[in-house]
Amino acid sequence: MEFIDLFAGIGGFRLGLEKNGLECVFSADFDDKACETYSLNFGEHKPIDITQLNSRAIPKHDILCGGFPCQPFSIAGFRRGFEDVRGTLFFDIFRILQEKKPEVFILENVKGLINHDGGQTFQTMINYLAKTVNYEKNNNKFSENLGYNVHWKVLNASDFGVPQNRERVFIVGFRSNVKEFEFPSKLSTQKTLLQILDRTPIRKEISQQSKEYIQHYLEQHPMNHELRSLDYLVAYEIRKSRVNFRFDNLSPCLTTKMGTGGNNVPYLVNQDRFFTLKECLKIQGFPSNFKLTDSYSHALRQIGNSVAVPVVDRVVKQVLKAV
């Protein structure tokens, strides 16, 4: 089976599908730096503005996949939804599905999409995917029947082999009447930070001011003693007004905000260092030989913007079983 990789980023979806023997016939992303990283690993991918892309030029494929931009629907992105130009990119997915009619689509987004605008945004999307096909861009009309049987579920990456609390909604659609599809079950064993952290990392230290913020909040925390005794205590979103901690042997959700400054990169308190790029890749389930752009900030942003590869892998396995 062949697939296309939309909003491809650095290729998290592609890795998950190729692991199951599928072949990528087209990829697209608008970010120059992400395309550089994608090219380093897959030998292809030039920047493409999907809004300007003629859907007829896209090769025939069996599966359309993509983690379309989440910022319009996330708390961090101010949740403007379809008012945000990035939110309208969903309709480009719709346009391509209408033209190419692949057997399956697999989409991913932030959990916040489900409740955006009281749930109306998500329900509108599901209705478009499941019940309508003709889209007239000039007057924003939809009509007729698209024919997809749509399934969705929130999955947490921590349940599928990576030590990260990362909840994302996956939306899967089938053109044929697939009744036996089920999203993957949680794995019986979980990975912890202890299993993936480097023993001799290249250290990137935190500022003295941020250290003081962390110490202040540790002293105020009701579980102060328990937190200090943990081998791997993780601090994140380090601000004068607030510092968050994780003490469950998991990483907090890696986000694009990591590329905007050190305060957003998870910090190991007892080891007195940030997560390394290599560790961030492992926390997203990328292979050890995966290559990144030379820019530290761009690499962090790209990792945080990607999808957890093992979750995609497990979802794809269930899709293939169903078809």
Secondary structure as the mmCIF struct_conf table of DSSP 4:
data_model
#
loop_
_struct_conf.conf_type_id
_struct_conf.id
_struct_conf.beg_label_comp_id
_struct_conf.beg_label_asym_id
_struct_conf.beg_label_seq_id
_struct_conf.end_label_comp_id
_struct_conf.end_label_asym_id
_struct_conf.end_label_seq_id
STRN STRN1 GLU A 2 LEU A 6
TURN_TY1_P TURN_TY1_P1 PHE A 7 PHE A 7
TURN_TY1_P TURN_TY1_P2 GLY A 9 ILE A 10
BEND BEND1 GLY A 11 GLY A 11
HELX_RH_AL_P HELX_RH_AL_P1 GLY A 12 GLU A 18
TURN_TY1_P TURN_TY1_P3 LYS A 19 GLY A 21
STRN STRN2 GLU A 23 ALA A 28
BEND BEND2 PHE A 30 PHE A 30
HELX_RH_AL_P HELX_RH_AL_P2 ASP A 32 PHE A 42
BEND BEND3 GLY A 43 GLY A 43
HELX_RH_3T_P HELX_RH_3T_P1 ILE A 50 GLN A 52
HELX_RH_3T_P HELX_RH_3T_P2 SER A 55 ALA A 57
BEND BEND4 ILE A 58 ILE A 58
HELX_LH_PP_P HELX_LH_PP_P1 PRO A 59 LYS A 60
BEND BEND5 ASP A 62 ASP A 62
STRN STRN3 ILE A 63 GLY A 66
HELX_RH_3T_P HELX_RH_3T_P3 GLN A 71 PHE A 73
BEND BEND6 SER A 74 SER A 74
TURN_TY1_P TURN_TY1_P4 ILE A 75 ARG A 79
HELX_RH_3T_P HELX_RH_3T_P4 GLY A 81 GLU A 83
BEND BEND7 ASP A 84 ASP A 84
TURN_TY1_P TURN_TY1_P5 VAL A 85 ARG A 86
HELX_RH_3T_P HELX_RH_3T_P5 GLY A 87 LEU A 89
HELX_RH_AL_P HELX_RH_AL_P3 PHE A 90 LYS A 100
BEND BEND8 GLU A 103 GLU A 103
STRN STRN4 VAL A 104 VAL A 110
HELX_RH_3T_P HELX_RH_3T_P6 LYS A 111 LEU A 113
TURN_TY1_P TURN_TY1_P6 ILE A 114 ASN A 115
HELX_RH_3T_P HELX_RH_3T_P7 HIS A 116 GLY A 119
HELX_RH_AL_P HELX_RH_AL_P4 GLN A 120 LYS A 131
STRN STRN5 ASN A 134 GLU A 136
TURN_TY1_P TURN_TY1_P7 LYS A 137 ASN A 140
STRN STRN6 LYS A 141 SER A 143
BEND BEND9 GLU A 144 GLU A 144
STRN STRN7 ASN A 149 ASN A 156
HELX_RH_3T_P HELX_RH_3T_P8 ALA A 157 ASP A 159
TURN_TY1_P TURN_TY1_P8 PHE A 160 GLY A 161
BEND BEND10 VAL A 162 PRO A 163
STRN STRN8 GLN A 164 GLN A 164
STRN STRN9 GLU A 167 PHE A 174
BEND BEND11 ARG A 175 SER A 176
HELX_LH_PP_P HELX_LH_PP_P2 PHE A 183 LEU A 187
BEND BEND12 SER A 188 THR A 189
HELX_RH_AL_P HELX_RH_AL_P5 LEU A 193 ILE A 196
BEND BEND13 LEU A 197 LEU A 197
BEND BEND14 ARG A 199 THR A 200
HELX_LH_PP_P HELX_LH_PP_P3 GLU A 205 SER A 207
HELX_RH_AL_P HELX_RH_AL_P6 GLN A 208 GLN A 220
BEND BEND15 HIS A 221 HIS A 221
TURN_TY1_P TURN_TY1_P9 PRO A 222 MET A 223
HELX_RH_AL_P HELX_RH_AL_P7 ASN A 224 SER A 229
BEND BEND16 ASP A 231 TYR A 232
STRN STRN10 VAL A 234 TYR A 236
BEND BEND17 GLU A 237 GLU A 237
BEND BEND18 LYS A 240 SER A 241
STRN STRN11 ASN A 244 ARG A 246
BEND BEND19 ASP A 248 ASN A 249
STRN STRN12 SER A 251 SER A 251
HELX_LH_PP_P HELX_LH_PP_P4 PRO A 252 LEU A 254
HELX_RH_3T_P HELX_RH_3T_P9 THR A 256 THR A 260
HELX_RH_3T_P HELX_RH_3T_P10 GLY A 262 ASN A 264
BEND BEND20 VAL A 265 VAL A 265
STRN STRN13 TYR A 267 LEU A 268
TURN_TY1_P TURN_TY1_P10 VAL A 269 ASP A 272
STRN STRN14 ARG A 273 PHE A 274
HELX_LH_PP_P HELX_LH_PP_P5 PHE A 275 THR A 276
HELX_RH_AL_P HELX_RH_AL_P8 LEU A 277 ILE A 283
TURN_TY1_P TURN_TY1_P11 GLN A 284 GLY A 285
TURN_TY1_P TURN_TY1_P12 SER A 288 ASN A 289
BEND BEND21 ASP A 294 ASP A 294
HELX_RH_AL_P HELX_RH_AL_P9 TYR A 296 GLY A 304
TURN_TY1_P TURN_TY1_P13 ASN A 305 ASN A 305
BEND BEND22 SER A 306 SER A 306
HELX_RH_AL_P HELX_RH_AL_P10 VAL A 309 ALA A 322
#
